[in-house]
Amino acid sequence: MRKKYALLLVSSLLLPACQSSFGPDGLNNTHPAYNQSIINTLNQQMLLNLVRLKYSDEPYFLTISSVTASLGFSSNVGLNANVDLGPSGNSIAPSLGVTYNDNPTLSYQPLYGADFLKSVLSPIPLDSLLVMTQSGWSVKRIFSLCVERMNHLSNAHRASGPTPKVEPEFKQFKQVLDLMEEIQSKGKIEMGLDALGSKDLVVLFEAPRNPELVEKLAQLLNLHTTTKGKLYAKVGSNFLKTDTDQIALRSRSVSSLLFYLSQNVEIPKEDIDKGLVTQTVAKTGGKFDWSETPAGGLFKVKVSESYPEGAFLAVNYRDHWFYIADNDLNTKASFMLLVQLFDLQAGQTAASGPTLTLPVR
């Protein structure tokens, strides 16, 4: 009888301890793991598609539409009796069983179809870009990556598709970005709706202590509205207008942004020798260095034959590892911006196509 009571006591102590893995504790144990796995998977998919574009391979996107985790728990307590007619006598042995299972089910859905293509091929709205510049993002990063043309200046517009064969135009655009960054750091840049009540988007560059910065910016953009270190101009997308107080912007689409960033994916020498990627020729002859472009200074994907140490993100493709270094903060910030813009544009349409649901074992 003492063994029986001892068994019941042990069971009463063990069962609540096992059951504590459910409810709030179960959420604490599973939610961070699922969260980390999902974000790692989606980031790897984005990086993989950038590498595919560099090789002129077709990108493809899957979204995780749902994650269902079913937790199960069962237990049993019993006594096993053994009757022995011999001199050893009878015996009673306790038995205790606990079963725990976690059965997650993931549902994947491909992103494709007319609505999805329309959303990623449509230019990023100008007001979205201006809001980002007011919410903490550097104006240089936003314009370097997302703006293809500003007035008559081009930001490597031929790089908005498959890798061009000839060096694109970008140098004067880059000078404008450097001036904008300096004005933002020393003075201020205000972007938004016209305070006078119109629906026009406007921008104010102000650097009273460095009026020459604003004057140089106005000169590069062919603007003539500077007053004592101030430049006030409307922002639009109509390049047919010749107003001297307007900055015409042509924003990139998410698709063209992906192509533009893919130009900065490092390629193994053997793949270059095999002619697997297009090599851009510089105007002075020789191989063009994409790191000279506005995006090239802010984004870089490296390559390694083995899994790289210190990688923030890495994917295996064509027997090589392509990765973003964990200490490359510029690239990580640009990658974060890309993901946010992709979610913004692709999130405008529901996923289409069949859903693939897989139990995870």
VEXDREN-518121 format. One record per residue (C-alpha): y, z, x; residue number from 1; residue in one letter. Coordinates in nm, 3 decimals. Layout:
<sites>
[[Y, Z, X], NUM, "a"]
...
</sites>
This chain:
<sites>
[[0.000, 0.000, 0.000], 1, "m"]
[[0.235, 0.071, 0.286], 2, "r"]
[[0.193, -0.287, 0.408], 3, "k"]
[[0.270, -0.416, 0.063], 4, "k"]
[[0.589, -0.213, 0.040], 5, "y"]
[[0.689, -0.320, 0.391], 6, "a"]
[[0.637, -0.683, 0.297], 7, "l"]
[[0.854, -0.651, -0.013], 8, "l"]
[[1.124, -0.482, 0.191], 9, "l"]
[[1.125, -0.757, 0.453], 10, "v"]
[[1.136, -1.023, 0.183], 11, "s"]
[[1.430, -0.859, 0.009], 12, "s"]
[[1.621, -0.868, 0.336], 13, "l"]
[[1.527, -1.222, 0.439], 14, "l"]
[[1.587, -1.406, 0.114], 15, "l"]
[[1.958, -1.322, 0.079], 16, "p"]
[[2.007, -1.414, 0.445], 17, "a"]
[[1.847, -1.755, 0.390], 18, "c"]
[[2.037, -1.815, 0.071], 19, "q"]
[[2.365, -1.744, 0.252], 20, "s"]
[[2.333, -2.091, 0.408], 21, "s"]
[[2.428, -2.235, 0.067], 22, "f"]
[[2.748, -2.215, -0.131], 23, "g"]
[[3.058, -2.159, 0.084], 24, "p"]
[[2.853, -2.117, 0.401], 25, "d"]
[[2.671, -2.442, 0.331], 26, "g"]
[[3.005, -2.621, 0.293], 27, "l"]
[[3.129, -2.474, 0.620], 28, "n"]
[[2.815, -2.593, 0.798], 29, "n"]
[[2.799, -2.948, 0.659], 30, "t"]
[[3.153, -3.064, 0.582], 31, "h"]
[[3.289, -3.070, 0.943], 32, "p"]
[[2.979, -3.256, 1.064], 33, "a"]
[[3.001, -3.523, 0.793], 34, "y"]
[[3.376, -3.554, 0.843], 35, "n"]
[[3.341, -3.609, 1.217], 36, "q"]
[[3.053, -3.854, 1.180], 37, "s"]
[[3.235, -4.064, 0.921], 38, "i"]
[[3.559, -4.094, 1.119], 39, "i"]
[[3.366, -4.175, 1.439], 40, "n"]
[[3.169, -4.447, 1.260], 41, "t"]
[[3.476, -4.610, 1.106], 42, "l"]
[[3.666, -4.600, 1.436], 43, "n"]
[[3.371, -4.757, 1.617], 44, "q"]
[[3.361, -5.031, 1.353], 45, "q"]
[[3.731, -5.106, 1.409], 46, "m"]
[[3.690, -5.118, 1.787], 47, "l"]
[[3.380, -5.336, 1.755], 48, "l"]
[[3.569, -5.587, 1.539], 49, "n"]
[[3.848, -5.607, 1.797], 50, "l"]
[[3.590, -5.694, 2.062], 51, "v"]
[[3.430, -5.951, 1.831], 52, "r"]
[[3.765, -6.122, 1.780], 53, "l"]
[[3.817, -6.146, 2.155], 54, "k"]
[[3.486, -6.333, 2.179], 55, "y"]
[[3.585, -6.549, 1.877], 56, "s"]
[[3.304, -6.386, 1.680], 57, "d"]
[[3.342, -6.303, 1.314], 58, "e"]
[[3.451, -5.947, 1.226], 59, "p"]
[[3.293, -5.758, 0.939], 60, "y"]
[[3.387, -5.434, 0.764], 61, "f"]
[[3.176, -5.185, 0.572], 62, "l"]
[[3.327, -4.891, 0.390], 63, "t"]
[[3.146, -4.567, 0.309], 64, "i"]
[[3.192, -4.545, -0.065], 65, "s"]
[[3.012, -4.214, -0.119], 66, "s"]
[[2.828, -3.936, 0.060], 67, "v"]
[[2.594, -3.713, -0.139], 68, "t"]
[[2.424, -3.418, 0.025], 69, "a"]
[[2.151, -3.236, -0.168], 70, "s"]
[[2.056, -2.896, -0.033], 71, "l"]
[[1.720, -2.747, -0.130], 72, "g"]
[[1.571, -2.401, -0.076], 73, "f"]
[[1.242, -2.245, -0.182], 74, "s"]
[[1.049, -1.933, -0.080], 75, "s"]
[[0.726, -1.758, -0.155], 76, "n"]
[[0.599, -1.410, -0.090], 77, "v"]
[[0.238, -1.298, -0.125], 78, "g"]
[[-0.050, -1.086, -0.004], 79, "l"]
[[-0.378, -1.218, 0.131], 80, "n"]
[[-0.666, -0.977, 0.069], 81, "a"]
[[-0.992, -0.989, 0.264], 82, "n"]
[[-1.288, -0.789, 0.139], 83, "v"]
[[-1.535, -0.709, 0.413], 84, "d"]
[[-1.857, -0.522, 0.323], 85, "l"]
[[-1.920, -0.446, 0.686], 86, "g"]
[[-1.804, -0.146, 0.886], 87, "p"]
[[-1.459, -0.299, 0.951], 88, "s"]
[[-1.354, -0.245, 0.589], 89, "g"]
[[-1.100, -0.435, 0.383], 90, "n"]
[[-0.776, -0.590, 0.510], 91, "s"]
[[-0.452, -0.702, 0.348], 92, "i"]
[[-0.228, -0.958, 0.526], 93, "a"]
[[0.126, -1.042, 0.409], 94, "p"]
[[0.244, -1.403, 0.372], 95, "s"]
[[0.604, -1.527, 0.363], 96, "l"]
[[0.721, -1.887, 0.329], 97, "g"]
[[1.071, -2.030, 0.337], 98, "v"]
[[1.150, -2.401, 0.295], 99, "t"]
[[1.499, -2.551, 0.354], 100, "y"]
[[1.592, -2.917, 0.325], 101, "n"]
[[1.910, -3.125, 0.345], 102, "d"]
[[1.886, -3.472, 0.188], 103, "n"]
[[2.209, -3.673, 0.239], 104, "p"]
[[2.249, -4.015, 0.077], 105, "t"]
[[2.510, -4.261, 0.203], 106, "l"]
[[2.643, -4.559, 0.008], 107, "s"]
[[2.794, -4.852, 0.201], 108, "y"]
[[2.997, -5.129, 0.049], 109, "q"]
[[3.116, -5.445, 0.228], 110, "p"]
[[3.483, -5.533, 0.230], 111, "l"]
[[3.518, -5.901, 0.154], 112, "y"]
[[3.617, -6.140, -0.119], 113, "g"]
[[3.942, -6.302, -0.226], 114, "a"]
[[4.127, -5.978, -0.299], 115, "d"]
[[4.037, -5.823, 0.035], 116, "f"]
[[4.126, -6.135, 0.232], 117, "l"]
[[4.456, -6.164, 0.048], 118, "k"]
[[4.544, -5.805, 0.133], 119, "s"]
[[4.467, -5.830, 0.506], 120, "v"]
[[4.627, -6.175, 0.537], 121, "l"]
[[4.948, -6.072, 0.360], 122, "s"]
[[5.238, -5.960, 0.581], 123, "p"]
[[5.285, -5.586, 0.610], 124, "i"]
[[5.574, -5.495, 0.376], 125, "p"]
[[5.902, -5.447, 0.563], 126, "l"]
[[5.982, -5.129, 0.375], 127, "d"]
[[5.651, -4.980, 0.496], 128, "s"]
[[5.747, -5.053, 0.856], 129, "l"]
[[6.093, -4.903, 0.812], 130, "l"]
[[5.949, -4.591, 0.649], 131, "v"]
[[5.715, -4.547, 0.946], 132, "m"]
[[6.008, -4.561, 1.188], 133, "t"]
[[6.168, -4.280, 0.989], 134, "q"]
[[5.852, -4.069, 0.977], 135, "s"]
[[5.808, -4.010, 1.349], 136, "g"]
[[5.666, -4.336, 1.482], 137, "w"]
[[5.851, -4.494, 1.773], 138, "s"]
[[6.054, -4.795, 1.667], 139, "v"]
[[5.932, -4.970, 1.982], 140, "k"]
[[5.565, -4.918, 1.890], 141, "r"]
[[5.616, -5.031, 1.531], 142, "i"]
[[5.805, -5.345, 1.627], 143, "f"]
[[5.588, -5.422, 1.932], 144, "s"]
[[5.272, -5.435, 1.725], 145, "l"]
[[5.379, -5.523, 1.372], 146, "c"]
[[5.677, -5.759, 1.403], 147, "v"]
[[5.601, -6.120, 1.493], 148, "e"]
[[5.956, -6.253, 1.490], 149, "r"]
[[6.305, -6.106, 1.481], 150, "m"]
[[6.584, -6.359, 1.414], 151, "n"]
[[6.519, -6.637, 1.667], 152, "h"]
[[6.309, -6.421, 1.902], 153, "l"]
[[5.929, -6.442, 1.904], 154, "s"]
[[5.685, -6.162, 1.977], 155, "n"]
[[5.393, -6.376, 2.094], 156, "a"]
[[5.349, -6.532, 1.751], 157, "h"]
[[5.074, -6.763, 1.882], 158, "r"]
[[4.867, -6.453, 1.956], 159, "a"]
[[4.841, -6.377, 1.584], 160, "s"]
[[4.523, -6.583, 1.575], 161, "g"]
[[4.248, -6.676, 1.822], 162, "p"]
[[4.349, -6.646, 2.186], 163, "t"]
[[4.605, -6.917, 2.272], 164, "p"]
[[4.554, -7.139, 2.574], 165, "k"]
[[4.916, -7.120, 2.690], 166, "v"]
[[5.136, -6.815, 2.757], 167, "e"]
[[5.331, -6.720, 2.442], 168, "p"]
[[5.703, -6.645, 2.413], 169, "e"]
[[5.790, -6.275, 2.418], 170, "f"]
[[6.024, -6.179, 2.704], 171, "k"]
[[6.357, -6.167, 2.514], 172, "q"]
[[6.187, -5.988, 2.226], 173, "f"]
[[6.066, -5.730, 2.477], 174, "k"]
[[6.422, -5.682, 2.604], 175, "q"]
[[6.534, -5.609, 2.247], 176, "v"]
[[6.258, -5.350, 2.208], 177, "l"]
[[6.362, -5.176, 2.530], 178, "d"]
[[6.720, -5.155, 2.405], 179, "l"]
[[6.607, -5.024, 2.066], 180, "m"]
[[6.398, -4.757, 2.233], 181, "e"]
[[6.689, -4.650, 2.453], 182, "e"]
[[6.925, -4.636, 2.156], 183, "i"]
[[6.670, -4.432, 1.962], 184, "q"]
[[6.637, -4.182, 2.247], 185, "s"]
[[7.010, -4.151, 2.328], 186, "k"]
[[7.169, -4.211, 1.992], 187, "g"]
[[7.005, -4.285, 1.660], 188, "k"]
[[6.858, -4.559, 1.450], 189, "i"]
[[6.869, -4.531, 1.074], 190, "e"]
[[6.665, -4.763, 0.856], 191, "m"]
[[6.627, -4.765, 0.480], 192, "g"]
[[6.788, -4.870, 0.153], 193, "l"]
[[7.159, -4.943, 0.146], 194, "d"]
[[7.347, -4.624, 0.069], 195, "a"]
[[7.597, -4.821, -0.139], 196, "l"]
[[7.343, -4.861, -0.416], 197, "g"]
[[7.208, -5.211, -0.355], 198, "s"]
[[6.839, -5.277, -0.304], 199, "k"]
[[6.897, -5.428, 0.039], 200, "d"]
[[6.717, -5.286, 0.339], 201, "l"]
[[6.963, -5.202, 0.613], 202, "v"]
[[6.956, -5.077, 0.969], 203, "v"]
[[7.219, -4.888, 1.167], 204, "l"]
[[7.208, -4.878, 1.546], 205, "f"]
[[7.450, -4.623, 1.684], 206, "e"]
[[7.512, -4.529, 2.046], 207, "a"]
[[7.875, -4.418, 2.078], 208, "p"]
[[7.821, -4.285, 2.430], 209, "r"]
[[7.654, -4.609, 2.537], 210, "n"]
[[7.830, -4.886, 2.342], 211, "p"]
[[7.711, -5.143, 2.594], 212, "e"]
[[7.353, -5.093, 2.468], 213, "l"]
[[7.452, -5.193, 2.116], 214, "v"]
[[7.660, -5.484, 2.243], 215, "e"]
[[7.367, -5.617, 2.445], 216, "k"]
[[7.137, -5.579, 2.143], 217, "l"]
[[7.380, -5.770, 1.922], 218, "a"]
[[7.409, -6.043, 2.183], 219, "q"]
[[7.033, -6.093, 2.208], 220, "l"]
[[6.997, -6.109, 1.829], 221, "l"]
[[7.306, -6.328, 1.780], 222, "n"]
[[7.480, -6.059, 1.574], 223, "l"]
[[7.853, -5.998, 1.574], 224, "h"]
[[7.905, -5.684, 1.366], 225, "t"]
[[7.946, -5.421, 1.636], 226, "t"]
[[8.223, -5.162, 1.606], 227, "t"]
[[8.266, -4.889, 1.867], 228, "k"]
[[7.900, -4.863, 1.953], 229, "g"]
[[7.773, -4.923, 1.600], 230, "k"]
[[7.568, -5.210, 1.466], 231, "l"]
[[7.514, -5.227, 1.090], 232, "y"]
[[7.300, -5.511, 0.958], 233, "a"]
[[7.091, -5.609, 0.660], 234, "k"]
[[6.716, -5.648, 0.707], 235, "v"]
[[6.533, -5.929, 0.533], 236, "g"]
[[6.276, -6.202, 0.576], 237, "s"]
[[6.485, -6.512, 0.502], 238, "n"]
[[6.513, -6.712, 0.824], 239, "f"]
[[6.711, -6.988, 0.655], 240, "l"]
[[7.020, -6.770, 0.632], 241, "k"]
[[7.263, -6.787, 0.922], 242, "t"]
[[7.456, -6.468, 0.845], 243, "d"]
[[7.569, -6.283, 1.155], 244, "t"]
[[7.509, -5.947, 0.991], 245, "d"]
[[7.141, -5.999, 0.909], 246, "q"]
[[6.825, -5.923, 1.103], 247, "i"]
[[6.546, -6.144, 0.973], 248, "a"]
[[6.202, -5.995, 1.037], 249, "l"]
[[5.863, -6.154, 1.002], 250, "r"]
[[5.596, -5.888, 1.001], 251, "s"]
[[5.238, -5.943, 1.104], 252, "r"]
[[4.949, -5.913, 0.863], 253, "s"]
[[4.668, -5.672, 0.941], 254, "v"]
[[4.454, -5.973, 1.033], 255, "s"]
[[4.712, -6.106, 1.280], 256, "s"]
[[4.760, -5.755, 1.420], 257, "l"]
[[4.387, -5.733, 1.487], 258, "l"]
[[4.400, -6.067, 1.670], 259, "f"]
[[4.708, -5.960, 1.868], 260, "y"]
[[4.550, -5.636, 1.984], 261, "l"]
[[4.221, -5.807, 2.064], 262, "s"]
[[4.399, -6.005, 2.339], 263, "q"]
[[4.407, -5.677, 2.534], 264, "n"]
[[4.030, -5.629, 2.541], 265, "v"]
[[3.900, -5.642, 2.896], 266, "e"]
[[3.612, -5.889, 2.944], 267, "i"]
[[3.333, -5.877, 3.207], 268, "p"]
[[3.372, -6.138, 3.481], 269, "k"]
[[3.032, -6.289, 3.410], 270, "e"]
[[3.130, -6.357, 3.049], 271, "d"]
[[3.452, -6.522, 3.167], 272, "i"]
[[3.255, -6.738, 3.409], 273, "d"]
[[3.022, -6.840, 3.126], 274, "k"]
[[3.320, -6.955, 2.921], 275, "g"]
[[3.255, -6.706, 2.640], 276, "l"]
[[3.626, -6.626, 2.593], 277, "v"]
[[3.945, -6.831, 2.602], 278, "t"]
[[4.155, -6.785, 2.913], 279, "q"]
[[4.533, -6.805, 2.861], 280, "t"]
[[4.720, -6.993, 3.132], 281, "v"]
[[5.056, -6.855, 3.254], 282, "a"]
[[5.360, -7.081, 3.264], 283, "k"]
[[5.367, -7.047, 3.642], 284, "t"]
[[4.998, -7.132, 3.664], 285, "g"]
[[4.695, -6.909, 3.695], 286, "g"]
[[4.564, -6.652, 3.451], 287, "k"]
[[4.814, -6.496, 3.212], 288, "f"]
[[4.828, -6.114, 3.207], 289, "d"]
[[4.837, -5.992, 2.846], 290, "w"]
[[4.951, -5.647, 2.958], 291, "s"]
[[5.299, -5.798, 3.004], 292, "e"]
[[5.339, -5.851, 2.628], 293, "t"]
[[5.489, -5.580, 2.405], 294, "p"]
[[5.146, -5.490, 2.266], 295, "a"]
[[4.984, -5.509, 2.609], 296, "g"]
[[5.188, -5.216, 2.733], 297, "g"]
[[5.071, -5.002, 2.443], 298, "l"]
[[4.706, -5.094, 2.397], 299, "f"]
[[4.412, -5.149, 2.633], 300, "k"]
[[4.035, -5.164, 2.578], 301, "v"]
[[3.833, -5.130, 2.897], 302, "k"]
[[3.478, -5.244, 2.973], 303, "v"]
[[3.190, -5.086, 3.163], 304, "s"]
[[2.827, -5.177, 3.233], 305, "e"]
[[2.710, -4.824, 3.149], 306, "s"]
[[2.833, -4.567, 2.900], 307, "y"]
[[3.177, -4.464, 3.029], 308, "p"]
[[3.263, -4.108, 3.117], 309, "e"]
[[3.573, -3.970, 2.949], 310, "g"]
[[3.570, -4.220, 2.664], 311, "a"]
[[3.752, -4.140, 2.342], 312, "f"]
[[3.567, -4.420, 2.164], 313, "l"]
[[3.300, -4.660, 2.288], 314, "a"]
[[3.086, -4.940, 2.140], 315, "v"]
[[2.808, -5.148, 2.289], 316, "n"]
[[2.841, -5.525, 2.254], 317, "y"]
[[2.682, -5.810, 2.449], 318, "r"]
[[2.513, -5.562, 2.685], 319, "d"]
[[2.840, -5.395, 2.787], 320, "h"]
[[3.033, -5.087, 2.678], 321, "w"]
[[3.385, -5.143, 2.550], 322, "f"]
[[3.591, -4.827, 2.527], 323, "y"]
[[3.923, -4.652, 2.490], 324, "i"]
[[3.982, -4.388, 2.756], 325, "a"]
[[4.043, -4.038, 2.622], 326, "d"]
[[4.345, -3.990, 2.849], 327, "n"]
[[4.504, -4.322, 2.744], 328, "d"]
[[4.742, -4.169, 2.491], 329, "l"]
[[4.936, -4.491, 2.437], 330, "n"]
[[4.626, -4.681, 2.331], 331, "t"]
[[4.505, -4.395, 2.112], 332, "k"]
[[4.839, -4.384, 1.930], 333, "a"]
[[4.839, -4.761, 1.876], 334, "s"]
[[4.480, -4.747, 1.752], 335, "f"]
[[4.576, -4.473, 1.506], 336, "m"]
[[4.862, -4.690, 1.379], 337, "l"]
[[4.622, -4.984, 1.336], 338, "l"]
[[4.380, -4.771, 1.133], 339, "v"]
[[4.660, -4.642, 0.910], 340, "q"]
[[4.792, -4.992, 0.844], 341, "l"]
[[4.441, -5.122, 0.772], 342, "f"]
[[4.382, -4.841, 0.523], 343, "d"]
[[4.722, -4.912, 0.367], 344, "l"]
[[4.656, -5.283, 0.319], 345, "q"]
[[4.281, -5.280, 0.251], 346, "a"]
[[4.322, -4.983, 0.020], 347, "g"]
[[4.520, -5.197, -0.221], 348, "q"]
[[4.198, -5.360, -0.344], 349, "t"]
[[3.865, -5.215, -0.444], 350, "a"]
[[3.562, -5.293, -0.233], 351, "a"]
[[3.354, -5.581, -0.362], 352, "s"]
[[2.999, -5.693, -0.321], 353, "g"]
[[2.668, -5.511, -0.346], 354, "p"]
[[2.638, -5.146, -0.256], 355, "t"]
[[2.380, -5.043, 0.001], 356, "l"]
[[2.253, -4.690, -0.055], 357, "t"]
[[2.041, -4.533, 0.215], 358, "l"]
[[1.875, -4.191, 0.229], 359, "p"]
[[1.923, -4.031, 0.569], 360, "v"]
[[1.613, -3.877, 0.720], 361, "r"]
</sites>
